[in-house]
């Protein structure tokens, strides 16, 4: 079983992270319902749950990889791909969608070369669609981390990305 996507960011886990995960597993192992707390701790350590981390958890708990993967894909709190330094969320709720949110979202995908839930190979940007951010009066809306961009047009997207590209 492989969780890879076409545009996968390479796993960059460190020995220190793995040691921290193994300690967390050891503390929880044998307790009823330990899988969720271990996965939460793993995501806290790595920022997401790549296949390599899920395998460590499965091996250490002596459970099938499919069980870990099933939990990671069932609960929306878990992420299988890393999040970028700049996390872009494009609202596709009704008000935003009607006012062109889908086109805004498609332009971000085009310019970043990624699709929903993915991260650019350099780790700088990740992209997600979301439902209603509570700023319907500013529709269509996108967020970059906690900064809100409203009344967007497709032509605004490149400028938004350039702003964050220039910050580094």
Short mmCIF file of the C-alpha atoms (twelve columns), coordinates in Angstrom:
data_MODEL
# 
_entry.id   MODEL 
# 
loop_
_atom_site.group_PDB 
_atom_site.id 
_atom_site.type_symbol 
_atom_site.label_atom_id 
_atom_site.label_alt_id 
_atom_site.label_comp_id 
_atom_site.label_asym_id 
_atom_site.label_seq_id 
_atom_site.Cartn_x 
_atom_site.Cartn_y 
_atom_site.Cartn_z 
_atom_site.pdbx_PDB_model_num 
ATOM 1   C CA . UNK A 1   0.000   0.000  0.000   1 
ATOM 2   C CA . UNK A 2   1.383   3.395  -0.930  1 
ATOM 3   C CA . UNK A 3   0.076   6.775  0.152   1 
ATOM 4   C CA . UNK A 4   2.149   8.695  -2.386  1 
ATOM 5   C CA . UNK A 5   0.705   11.465 -4.479  1 
ATOM 6   C CA . UNK A 6   2.064   12.621 -7.808  1 
ATOM 7   C CA . UNK A 7   3.730   15.684 -6.285  1 
ATOM 8   C CA . UNK A 8   4.999   14.215 -3.022  1 
ATOM 9   C CA . UNK A 9   7.251   16.271 -0.808  1 
ATOM 10  C CA . UNK A 10  10.091  14.013 0.386   1 
ATOM 11  C CA . UNK A 11  9.874   12.856 3.992   1 
ATOM 12  C CA . UNK A 12  12.422  14.760 6.063   1 
ATOM 13  C CA . UNK A 13  12.001  13.269 9.513   1 
ATOM 14  C CA . UNK A 14  14.934  13.435 11.902  1 
ATOM 15  C CA . UNK A 15  16.349  10.855 14.275  1 
ATOM 16  C CA . UNK A 16  15.282  13.100 17.182  1 
ATOM 17  C CA . UNK A 17  11.687  13.138 15.934  1 
ATOM 18  C CA . UNK A 18  11.684  9.357  15.592  1 
ATOM 19  C CA . UNK A 19  13.067  8.947  19.107  1 
ATOM 20  C CA . UNK A 20  10.371  11.280 20.476  1 
ATOM 21  C CA . UNK A 21  7.694   9.268  18.655  1 
ATOM 22  C CA . UNK A 22  9.056   5.964  19.960  1 
ATOM 23  C CA . UNK A 23  8.993   7.338  23.527  1 
ATOM 24  C CA . UNK A 24  5.388   8.468  23.060  1 
ATOM 25  C CA . UNK A 25  4.398   5.070  21.714  1 
ATOM 26  C CA . UNK A 26  6.101   3.320  24.620  1 
ATOM 27  C CA . UNK A 27  4.234   5.531  27.138  1 
ATOM 28  C CA . UNK A 28  0.842   4.765  25.562  1 
ATOM 29  C CA . UNK A 29  1.359   1.188  24.349  1 
ATOM 30  C CA . UNK A 30  -0.917  -1.304 26.013  1 
ATOM 31  C CA . UNK A 31  -3.490  1.264  27.095  1 
ATOM 32  C CA . UNK A 32  -6.954  0.843  25.624  1 
ATOM 33  C CA . UNK A 33  -7.613  3.258  22.785  1 
ATOM 34  C CA . UNK A 34  -3.958  4.266  22.506  1 
ATOM 35  C CA . UNK A 35  -3.898  4.615  18.722  1 
ATOM 36  C CA . UNK A 36  -5.559  8.053  18.545  1 
ATOM 37  C CA . UNK A 37  -3.356  9.703  21.214  1 
ATOM 38  C CA . UNK A 38  -0.250  8.239  19.562  1 
ATOM 39  C CA . UNK A 39  -1.306  9.516  16.146  1 
ATOM 40  C CA . UNK A 40  -2.070  12.947 17.606  1 
ATOM 41  C CA . UNK A 41  1.371   13.048 19.200  1 
ATOM 42  C CA . UNK A 42  2.973   11.881 15.943  1 
ATOM 43  C CA . UNK A 43  1.270   14.686 14.033  1 
ATOM 44  C CA . UNK A 44  2.386   17.148 16.707  1 
ATOM 45  C CA . UNK A 45  5.977   15.937 16.266  1 
ATOM 46  C CA . UNK A 46  6.067   15.825 12.447  1 
ATOM 47  C CA . UNK A 47  3.276   18.241 11.488  1 
ATOM 48  C CA . UNK A 48  1.535   15.527 9.489   1 
ATOM 49  C CA . UNK A 49  1.329   11.715 9.223   1 
ATOM 50  C CA . UNK A 50  3.423   10.519 6.293   1 
ATOM 51  C CA . UNK A 51  3.483   6.846  5.350   1 
ATOM 52  C CA . UNK A 52  6.846   6.390  7.090   1 
ATOM 53  C CA . UNK A 53  5.413   7.595  10.415  1 
ATOM 54  C CA . UNK A 54  2.267   5.511  10.052  1 
ATOM 55  C CA . UNK A 55  4.478   2.456  9.463   1 
ATOM 56  C CA . UNK A 56  6.446   3.113  12.653  1 
ATOM 57  C CA . UNK A 57  3.185   3.339  14.604  1 
ATOM 58  C CA . UNK A 58  1.777   0.168  13.033  1 
ATOM 59  C CA . UNK A 59  5.004   -1.774 13.595  1 
ATOM 60  C CA . UNK A 60  5.405   -0.643 17.205  1 
ATOM 61  C CA . UNK A 61  1.774   -1.392 18.092  1 
ATOM 62  C CA . UNK A 62  1.848   -4.616 16.072  1 
ATOM 63  C CA . UNK A 63  -1.292  -3.685 14.173  1 
ATOM 64  C CA . UNK A 64  -1.943  -3.653 10.429  1 
ATOM 65  C CA . UNK A 65  -0.842  -0.555 8.537   1 
ATOM 66  C CA . UNK A 66  -4.377  -0.433 7.106   1 
ATOM 67  C CA . UNK A 67  -5.760  0.244  10.587  1 
ATOM 68  C CA . UNK A 68  -3.491  3.259  11.103  1 
ATOM 69  C CA . UNK A 69  -4.207  4.512  7.592   1 
ATOM 70  C CA . UNK A 70  -7.952  4.034  8.120   1 
ATOM 71  C CA . UNK A 71  -7.919  6.203  11.231  1 
ATOM 72  C CA . UNK A 72  -5.709  8.838  9.581   1 
ATOM 73  C CA . UNK A 73  -8.071  9.183  6.622   1 
ATOM 74  C CA . UNK A 74  -11.311 9.007  8.633   1 
ATOM 75  C CA . UNK A 75  -10.597 11.896 11.002  1 
ATOM 76  C CA . UNK A 76  -10.202 15.342 9.436   1 
ATOM 77  C CA . UNK A 77  -7.729  16.416 12.142  1 
ATOM 78  C CA . UNK A 78  -5.040  14.224 10.568  1 
ATOM 79  C CA . UNK A 79  -3.040  15.323 7.519   1 
ATOM 80  C CA . UNK A 80  -1.254  12.915 5.181   1 
ATOM 81  C CA . UNK A 81  0.707   15.652 3.445   1 
ATOM 82  C CA . UNK A 82  2.864   18.331 5.036   1 
ATOM 83  C CA . UNK A 83  1.539   21.844 5.366   1 
ATOM 84  C CA . UNK A 84  3.532   24.647 3.826   1 
ATOM 85  C CA . UNK A 85  5.052   27.584 5.601   1 
ATOM 86  C CA . UNK A 86  2.198   29.513 3.995   1 
ATOM 87  C CA . UNK A 87  -1.069  27.605 4.302   1 
ATOM 88  C CA . UNK A 88  -3.543  28.820 1.703   1 
ATOM 89  C CA . UNK A 89  -7.242  28.103 2.221   1 
ATOM 90  C CA . UNK A 90  -9.715  29.113 -0.456  1 
ATOM 91  C CA . UNK A 91  -13.325 29.344 0.642   1 
ATOM 92  C CA . UNK A 92  -15.688 27.343 -1.547  1 
ATOM 93  C CA . UNK A 93  -18.751 27.975 0.594   1 
ATOM 94  C CA . UNK A 94  -21.908 29.096 -1.207  1 
ATOM 95  C CA . UNK A 95  -21.326 32.871 -1.208  1 
ATOM 96  C CA . UNK A 96  -17.673 32.562 -2.223  1 
ATOM 97  C CA . UNK A 97  -18.344 29.889 -4.814  1 
ATOM 98  C CA . UNK A 98  -21.139 31.882 -6.461  1 
ATOM 99  C CA . UNK A 99  -18.830 34.899 -6.684  1 
ATOM 100 C CA . UNK A 100 -15.969 32.996 -8.329  1 
ATOM 101 C CA . UNK A 101 -14.259 31.100 -5.495  1 
ATOM 102 C CA . UNK A 102 -13.818 28.048 -7.723  1 
ATOM 103 C CA . UNK A 103 -11.949 30.094 -10.314 1 
ATOM 104 C CA . UNK A 104 -9.724  31.592 -7.586  1 
ATOM 105 C CA . UNK A 105 -9.000  28.109 -6.271  1 
ATOM 106 C CA . UNK A 106 -8.190  26.804 -9.758  1 
ATOM 107 C CA . UNK A 107 -5.778  29.711 -10.329 1 
ATOM 108 C CA . UNK A 108 -3.929  28.911 -7.095  1 
ATOM 109 C CA . UNK A 109 -3.657  25.264 -8.235  1 
ATOM 110 C CA . UNK A 110 -2.387  26.343 -11.642 1 
ATOM 111 C CA . UNK A 111 0.238   28.778 -10.325 1 
ATOM 112 C CA . UNK A 112 1.435   26.510 -7.509  1 
ATOM 113 C CA . UNK A 113 1.341   23.286 -9.535  1 
ATOM 114 C CA . UNK A 114 -0.430  21.424 -6.714  1 
ATOM 115 C CA . UNK A 115 -3.953  20.238 -5.931  1 
ATOM 116 C CA . UNK A 116 -6.070  20.215 -2.785  1 
ATOM 117 C CA . UNK A 117 -4.219  19.031 0.294   1 
ATOM 118 C CA . UNK A 118 -0.785  19.153 -1.303  1 
ATOM 119 C CA . UNK A 119 2.320   21.135 -0.521  1 
ATOM 120 C CA . UNK A 120 4.792   22.594 -3.000  1 
ATOM 121 C CA . UNK A 121 8.038   20.582 -3.182  1 
ATOM 122 C CA . UNK A 122 9.960   23.430 -1.529  1 
ATOM 123 C CA . UNK A 123 7.600   23.306 1.472   1 
ATOM 124 C CA . UNK A 124 6.636   26.944 1.045   1 
ATOM 125 C CA . UNK A 125 2.925   26.713 0.114   1 
ATOM 126 C CA . UNK A 126 0.114   24.270 0.806   1 
ATOM 127 C CA . UNK A 127 -3.387  24.545 -0.598  1 
ATOM 128 C CA . UNK A 128 -6.747  23.508 0.784   1 
ATOM 129 C CA . UNK A 129 -10.349 24.197 -0.095  1 
ATOM 130 C CA . UNK A 130 -12.529 25.072 2.868   1 
ATOM 131 C CA . UNK A 131 -16.171 25.755 3.561   1 
ATOM 132 C CA . UNK A 132 -17.284 29.151 4.848   1 
ATOM 133 C CA . UNK A 133 -14.780 31.166 6.831   1 
ATOM 134 C CA . UNK A 134 -17.486 33.558 8.039   1 
ATOM 135 C CA . UNK A 135 -16.522 36.429 5.771   1 
ATOM 136 C CA . UNK A 136 -19.351 36.133 3.238   1 
ATOM 137 C CA . UNK A 137 -19.539 39.911 2.827   1 
ATOM 138 C CA . UNK A 138 -16.002 39.794 1.409   1 
ATOM 139 C CA . UNK A 139 -16.660 36.905 -0.997  1 
ATOM 140 C CA . UNK A 140 -14.731 35.387 -2.613  1 
ATOM 141 C CA . UNK A 141 -12.217 34.900 0.173   1 
ATOM 142 C CA . UNK A 142 -8.861  33.184 0.617   1 
ATOM 143 C CA . UNK A 143 -6.680  32.954 3.695   1 
ATOM 144 C CA . UNK A 144 -2.920  32.708 3.866   1 
ATOM 145 C CA . UNK A 145 -2.202  31.477 7.356   1 
ATOM 146 C CA . UNK A 146 -4.378  33.926 9.334   1 
ATOM 147 C CA . UNK A 147 -4.419  36.773 6.803   1 
ATOM 148 C CA . UNK A 148 -7.760  37.224 5.019   1 
ATOM 149 C CA . UNK A 149 -7.953  38.313 1.385   1 
ATOM 150 C CA . UNK A 150 -11.434 39.311 0.255   1 
ATOM 151 C CA . UNK A 151 -13.270 40.406 -2.876  1 
ATOM 152 C CA . UNK A 152 -10.708 38.485 -4.892  1 
ATOM 153 C CA . UNK A 153 -10.446 38.134 -8.630  1 
ATOM 154 C CA . UNK A 154 -8.372  35.603 -10.523 1 
ATOM 155 C CA . UNK A 155 -5.954  38.417 -11.349 1 
ATOM 156 C CA . UNK A 156 -5.215  38.924 -7.607  1 
ATOM 157 C CA . UNK A 157 -3.825  35.423 -7.088  1 
ATOM 158 C CA . UNK A 158 -0.368  35.961 -8.595  1 
ATOM 159 C CA . UNK A 159 0.170   39.096 -6.504  1 
ATOM 160 C CA . UNK A 160 -0.763  37.266 -3.313  1 
ATOM 161 C CA . UNK A 161 1.710   34.483 -4.062  1 
ATOM 162 C CA . UNK A 162 4.420   36.968 -5.035  1 
ATOM 163 C CA . UNK A 163 4.017   38.754 -1.697  1 
ATOM 164 C CA . UNK A 164 4.881   35.559 0.194   1 
ATOM 165 C CA . UNK A 165 7.584   34.501 -2.241  1 
ATOM 166 C CA . UNK A 166 9.280   37.866 -1.681  1 
ATOM 167 C CA . UNK A 167 9.168   37.543 2.124   1 
ATOM 168 C CA . UNK A 168 11.957  34.973 2.193   1 
# 
